[in-house]
Amino acid sequence: TQGGALIGMMLEAAQPEPPEEPTPVSRWFEALARRDQSILAWDRFFEGCDVLLCPVAMTTAFPHCEPGTPIKVD
């Protein structure tokens, strides 16, 4: 799906690359090209919708108590 591809793109972009001393100019231009591809992908995504809702945490929701249940405190 388009959303899955975007999430994969964001995760890939967040992965650190091992540093090289010094960074060749070609790597700099490759990074700029990847950035441009990312910008274009987001532009295409927002042609079809106005907003992207994202979770506030990278975990699933935790179970809640039934209303009126006392909270156990240690």
Backbone as ProteinMPNN parsed JSONL, in Angstrom:
{"seq_chain_A": "TQGGALIGMMLEAAQPEPPEEPTPVSRWFEALARRDQSILAWDRFFEGCDVLLCPVAMTTAFPHCEPGTPIKVD", "coords_chain_A": {"N_chain_A": [[0.831, -1.188, 0.0], [0.262, 2.358, -0.349], [0.637, 3.824, 2.001], [2.141, 2.01, 3.536], [4.48, 1.901, 2.026], [5.404, 4.501, 2.371], [5.903, 4.534, 5.119], [7.943, 2.629, 5.23], [9.861, 4.033, 3.765], [10.36, 6.18, 5.487], [11.419, 4.849, 7.723], [13.709, 3.731, 6.595], [15.112, 6.043, 5.928], [15.724, 6.971, 8.439], [17.694, 5.351, 9.401], [20.944, 5.181, 10.629], [23.985, 5.758, 8.884], [27.216, 4.278, 8.635], [29.933, 6.402, 9.472], [32.138, 7.954, 7.138], [35.425, 8.958, 6.526], [37.108, 11.249, 4.627], [33.769, 12.327, 3.69], [32.849, 11.457, 0.486], [32.17, 13.618, -2.324], [30.391, 12.524, -4.119], [28.781, 10.894, -2.523], [27.452, 12.816, -1.085], [25.876, 14.023, -3.081], [24.309, 11.806, -3.733], [22.848, 11.543, -1.372], [21.418, 13.949, -1.446], [19.863, 13.445, -3.711], [18.297, 11.299, -2.787], [16.902, 12.651, -0.797], [15.449, 14.465, -2.374], [13.825, 12.629, -3.745], [12.301, 11.711, -1.625], [10.917, 14.048, -0.892], [9.393, 14.444, -3.223], [7.828, 12.125, -3.134], [6.292, 12.612, -0.816], [4.923, 14.876, -1.713], [3.369, 13.728, -3.787], [1.834, 11.98, -2.236], [0.283, 13.783, -0.682], [-1.29, 14.879, -2.626], [-3.549, 13.383, -2.768], [-4.748, 13.489, -0.286], [-5.399, 15.445, 2.689], [-4.228, 15.377, 5.177], [-2.039, 13.626, 7.418], [-2.231, 11.283, 9.813], [-0.409, 10.372, 12.629], [0.871, 7.991, 14.985], [1.488, 8.78, 18.454], [3.359, 7.398, 19.807], [5.691, 4.687, 19.437], [4.509, 2.238, 20.079], [2.045, -0.305, 20.73], [-1.363, 0.262, 21.771], [-2.041, 0.307, 25.261], [-3.826, -1.919, 27.5], [-6.895, -0.829, 28.956], [-8.538, -0.172, 32.097], [-11.8, -1.226, 33.193], [-14.441, 1.196, 33.357], [-14.767, 2.778, 36.513], [-13.291, 0.918, 37.912], [-11.011, 0.433, 40.549], [-7.731, 1.866, 40.72], [-4.744, 0.137, 41.036], [-2.125, 0.813, 43.21], [1.232, 0.63, 43.961]], "CA_chain_A": [[0.0, 0.0, 0.0], [1.025, 3.605, -0.398], [1.033, 4.167, 3.363], [3.227, 1.115, 3.936], [5.698, 2.319, 1.327], [5.885, 5.729, 3.007], [6.48, 4.176, 6.417], [9.231, 2.006, 4.93], [10.783, 5.086, 3.342], [10.756, 6.948, 6.671], [12.294, 4.013, 8.541], [14.995, 3.623, 5.902], [15.799, 7.333, 6.022], [16.147, 7.197, 9.821], [18.787, 4.448, 9.758], [22.243, 5.85, 10.505], [25.004, 5.117, 8.058], [28.528, 4.425, 9.267], [30.645, 7.576, 8.941], [33.353, 7.783, 6.344], [36.29, 10.134, 6.623], [36.048, 12.243, 4.506], [32.637, 11.912, 2.867], [33.041, 11.873, -0.911], [31.145, 14.496, -2.888], [29.383, 11.68, -4.76], [27.837, 10.464, -1.484], [26.638, 13.99, -0.77], [24.874, 14.157, -4.136], [23.38, 10.683, -3.583], [21.954, 11.892, -0.263], [20.512, 14.988, -1.939], [18.918, 12.802, -4.628], [17.338, 10.556, -1.955], [16.046, 13.655, -0.159], [14.524, 14.95, -3.398], [12.847, 11.565, -3.979], [11.404, 11.714, -0.467], [10.055, 15.229, -1.011], [8.436, 14.179, -4.298], [6.887, 11.107, -2.659], [5.341, 13.268, 0.078], [4.067, 15.725, -2.549], [2.395, 12.847, -4.443], [0.925, 11.481, -1.204], [-0.641, 14.825, -0.258], [-2.224, 15.217, -3.699], [-4.771, 12.617, -2.556], [-5.319, 13.701, 1.052], [-5.0, 16.715, 3.297], [-3.588, 15.213, 6.477], [-1.491, 12.313, 7.749], [-2.26, 11.086, 11.264], [0.659, 9.476, 13.071], [0.792, 7.692, 16.417], [2.391, 9.571, 19.284], [4.376, 6.493, 20.345], [5.953, 3.53, 18.575], [4.031, 1.039, 20.76], [0.609, -0.51, 20.626], [-2.117, 0.805, 22.898], [-2.075, -0.57, 26.43], [-5.209, -2.186, 27.914], [-7.466, 0.081, 29.946], [-9.44, -0.763, 33.086], [-13.22, -0.909, 33.037], [-14.803, 2.398, 34.116], [-15.12, 2.548, 37.902], [-12.357, -0.017, 38.537], [-9.965, 1.161, 41.272], [-6.37, 1.729, 40.203], [-3.843, -0.441, 42.032], [-0.894, 1.582, 43.353], [2.187, -0.024, 44.87]], "C_chain_A": [[0.873, 1.248, 0.0], [1.503, 4.001, 0.993], [2.182, 3.319, 3.849], [4.54, 1.498, 3.287], [6.278, 3.578, 1.965], [6.512, 5.44, 4.363], [7.843, 3.528, 6.217], [10.276, 3.035, 4.543], [11.27, 5.886, 4.553], [11.703, 6.143, 7.556], [13.676, 3.888, 7.913], [15.795, 4.913, 6.038], [16.346, 7.577, 7.426], [17.32, 6.316, 10.235], [20.128, 5.164, 9.592], [23.195, 5.045, 9.628], [26.349, 5.282, 8.756], [29.287, 5.606, 8.654], [31.879, 7.175, 8.142], [34.15, 9.074, 6.463], [37.139, 10.235, 5.382], [34.912, 11.698, 3.638], [32.869, 12.387, 1.441], [31.875, 12.74, -1.397], [30.039, 13.667, -3.529], [28.346, 11.198, -3.745], [26.913, 11.615, -1.102], [25.527, 14.15, -1.802], [23.874, 13.006, -4.114], [22.372, 10.981, -2.473], [20.955, 12.969, -0.69], [19.461, 14.397, -2.872], [17.867, 12.013, -3.845], [16.378, 11.519, -1.26], [15.012, 14.18, -1.147], [13.444, 13.913, -3.697], [11.83, 11.518, -2.84], [10.422, 12.882, -0.546], [8.996, 15.005, -2.08], [7.396, 13.149, -3.872], [5.848, 11.723, -1.724], [4.409, 14.185, -0.705], [2.986, 14.893, -3.229], [1.369, 12.336, -3.434], [-0.129, 12.529, -0.864], [-1.495, 15.368, -1.398], [-3.57, 14.542, -3.458], [-5.396, 12.79, -1.189], [-4.742, 14.981, 1.64], [-4.199, 16.564, 4.579], [-3.07, 13.785, 6.616], [-1.465, 12.216, 9.266], [-1.214, 10.056, 11.639], [0.492, 9.191, 14.559], [1.797, 8.537, 17.193], [3.502, 8.719, 19.873], [4.518, 5.295, 19.413], [5.581, 2.223, 19.283], [2.539, 0.894, 20.517], [-0.073, 0.064, 21.863], [-2.125, -0.193, 24.05], [-3.528, -0.781, 26.855], [-5.655, -1.22, 29.013], [-8.361, -0.698, 30.9], [-10.881, -0.41, 32.724], [-13.528, 0.361, 33.825], [-15.25, 2.028, 35.53], [-14.208, 1.578, 38.627], [-11.289, 0.774, 39.278], [-8.586, 0.881, 40.674], [-5.483, 1.208, 41.321], [-2.538, 0.346, 42.035], [-0.002, 0.862, 44.345], [2.749, 0.958, 45.865]], "O_chain_A": [[2.064, 1.194, 0.308], [2.634, 4.459, 1.157], [3.099, 3.822, 4.498], [5.594, 1.43, 3.919], [7.496, 3.713, 2.087], [7.533, 6.029, 4.718], [8.791, 3.833, 6.94], [11.437, 2.93, 4.939], [12.449, 6.231, 4.639], [12.677, 6.684, 8.08], [14.69, 3.934, 8.61], [17.009, 4.881, 6.239], [17.322, 8.308, 7.591], [17.885, 6.511, 11.311], [20.413, 5.698, 8.52], [23.196, 3.814, 9.642], [26.598, 6.305, 9.395], [29.275, 5.779, 7.436], [32.556, 6.192, 8.444], [33.575, 10.162, 6.495], [37.877, 9.286, 5.117], [35.092, 10.707, 2.929], [33.065, 13.58, 1.206], [30.744, 12.601, -0.932], [28.873, 14.06, -3.492], [27.163, 11.104, -4.069], [25.731, 11.407, -0.83], [24.373, 14.386, -1.445], [22.704, 13.205, -4.442], [21.182, 10.703, -2.619], [19.779, 12.903, -0.332], [18.298, 14.8, -2.832], [16.685, 12.046, -4.187], [15.185, 11.239, -1.145], [13.838, 14.324, -0.806], [12.279, 14.267, -3.884], [10.639, 11.308, -3.072], [9.229, 12.714, -0.292], [7.828, 15.336, -1.874], [6.218, 13.279, -4.205], [4.662, 11.405, -1.817], [3.221, 14.263, -0.393], [1.821, 15.29, -3.254], [0.177, 12.266, -3.736], [-1.312, 12.203, -0.767], [-2.342, 16.232, -1.169], [-4.609, 15.049, -3.882], [-6.49, 12.277, -0.954], [-3.746, 15.521, 1.16], [-3.558, 17.516, 5.025], [-3.601, 12.857, 6.006], [-0.761, 12.976, 9.93], [-1.143, 8.987, 11.034], [0.025, 10.048, 15.31], [2.823, 8.954, 16.656], [4.486, 9.253, 20.385], [3.586, 4.936, 18.694], [6.261, 1.212, 19.108], [1.86, 1.85, 20.145], [0.575, 0.317, 22.879], [-2.206, -1.402, 23.829], [-4.374, 0.077, 26.604], [-4.871, -0.85, 29.886], [-8.88, -1.758, 30.55], [-11.139, 0.578, 32.036], [-12.923, 0.582, 34.874], [-16.016, 1.084, 35.721], [-14.33, 1.419, 39.842], [-10.708, 1.697, 38.707], [-8.322, -0.218, 40.185], [-5.466, 1.762, 42.42], [-1.916, 0.528, 40.989], [-0.436, 0.522, 45.446], [3.567, 0.586, 46.706]]}, "name": "protein", "num_of_chains": 1, "seq": "TQGGALIGMMLEAAQPEPPEEPTPVSRWFEALARRDQSILAWDRFFEGCDVLLCPVAMTTAFPHCEPGTPIKVD"}
